[in-house]
């Protein structure tokens, strides 16, 4: 049984929309980062000074904490670059090495860093900053 041509033409836009939505859903998580959490090991070549540093990718938003303030916002991966933002950040008083590393991570995330994988390590690199992170979890929401 086949549909009359006029009826088939009515469904064509719906089918096209469903196909585009499916493609967008596959592209949105990007690079296998969706549903993962990472610990900063090095920021600009120096060991992370604070304990409990994190970078998480959940539900289309990322969250980061380098030891003082939290920052977060939407993200995606395009052409092996992490596109994050606009990012919102808390504004608690911080100083010293933690503050320097927090500023570096904020600048790194805002600069659309390249994304590299090395086993369970994630390397983010921009022209001015870089970070090496270690995977600490992978949740069921990923791919």
C-alpha positions in Angstrom: 0.0 0.0 0.0 1.4 3.4 -0.9 0.3 6.9 0.2 -1.1 9.3 -2.3 1.5 11.7 -3.5 -0.1 14.7 -1.8 -0.2 13.0 1.5 3.4 11.9 1.2 4.4 15.5 0.4 2.7 16.6 3.7 4.9 14.3 5.7 8.1 15.3 3.9 8.8 18.4 6.1 8.2 16.3 9.3 10.5 13.6 8.2 13.2 16.1 7.3 12.8 17.8 10.7 13.2 14.4 12.4 16.3 13.6 10.4 17.9 16.9 11.3 17.0 16.5 14.9 18.6 13.1 15.0 21.8 14.5 13.5 21.9 17.4 15.9 21.4 15.1 18.8 24.4 13.0 17.7 26.5 16.1 17.2 25.6 18.0 20.4 27.4 15.8 22.9 30.6 16.1 20.9 33.8 14.2 21.3 32.4 11.8 23.9 32.5 14.5 26.7 28.8 14.4 27.6 28.3 12.9 31.0 31.9 12.9 32.0 33.8 14.5 34.9 37.5 15.4 35.0 40.1 16.5 37.6 42.6 19.1 36.7 46.1 17.7 37.0 48.1 20.6 35.4 47.1 24.1 34.5 49.6 26.0 32.3 52.2 23.3 33.1 51.9 23.6 36.9 50.2 21.1 39.1 46.7 22.1 40.2 47.2 23.6 43.6 43.7 23.0 45.0 42.2 19.6 45.9 38.8 18.7 44.4 39.2 20.6 41.1 36.6 19.5 38.5 35.4 20.0 35.0 32.1 18.4 34.3 30.0 18.0 31.1 26.3 17.5 31.9 23.0 18.1 30.1 24.6 20.5 27.5 26.3 22.6 30.3 29.7 22.4 31.7 30.7 23.2 35.2 34.2 24.0 36.5 35.8 24.6 39.8 39.5 25.2 40.3 39.4 25.7 44.0 37.6 28.9 44.7 34.8 30.0 42.4 32.6 27.9 40.2 31.9 28.7 36.6 29.6 27.1 34.0 27.6 27.5 30.9 26.6 25.8 27.6 29.2 23.9 25.6 29.7 22.0 22.3 32.6 20.6 20.3 33.2 21.9 16.8 36.2 20.9 14.7 38.0 19.4 17.7 37.6 22.7 19.6 35.6 23.2 22.8 33.2 26.1 22.4 32.0 27.1 25.9 29.9 30.0 26.9 28.7 32.4 27.7 30.1 31.3 31.1 28.8 32.6 34.4 31.0 32.6 37.5 30.6 33.1 41.2 32.7 36.0 42.6 34.2 34.9 45.9 37.4 36.5 47.0 40.4 34.4 46.1 44.1 35.0 46.0 47.5 33.4 45.3 48.1 30.4 43.1 44.4 29.2 43.2 43.3 32.6 41.9 46.0 32.6 39.1 44.9 29.1 38.0 41.2 30.0 38.1 41.8 33.0 35.9 43.9 30.8 33.5 41.1 28.2 33.3 38.5 30.8 32.7 40.6 32.3 29.9 41.3 28.9 28.5 37.6 27.9 28.3 36.6 31.3 26.8 39.3 30.8 24.1 37.7 27.8 22.3 40.6 25.4 23.2 41.6 22.4 21.1 40.5 19.1 22.6 43.0 16.2 22.6 42.6 12.7 24.1 45.4 10.6 25.6 44.0 7.5 27.1 41.9 8.8 30.1 43.5 12.2 29.9 42.0 15.3 28.3 44.2 18.0 27.1 42.7 21.5 26.4 45.0 23.9 24.7 44.6 27.5 23.4 47.2 30.0 22.2 47.7 31.3 25.8 46.8 28.5 28.2 46.6 24.7 28.5 45.2 22.2 31.0 45.7 18.5 31.5 42.8 16.6 33.1 42.2 13.1 34.3 38.8 11.4 33.9 37.2 10.7 37.2 33.7 9.5 36.1 31.5 8.7 33.1 27.8 8.7 33.7 24.9 6.9 31.9 23.9 10.1 30.2 26.9 9.9 27.9 26.3 9.0 24.2 
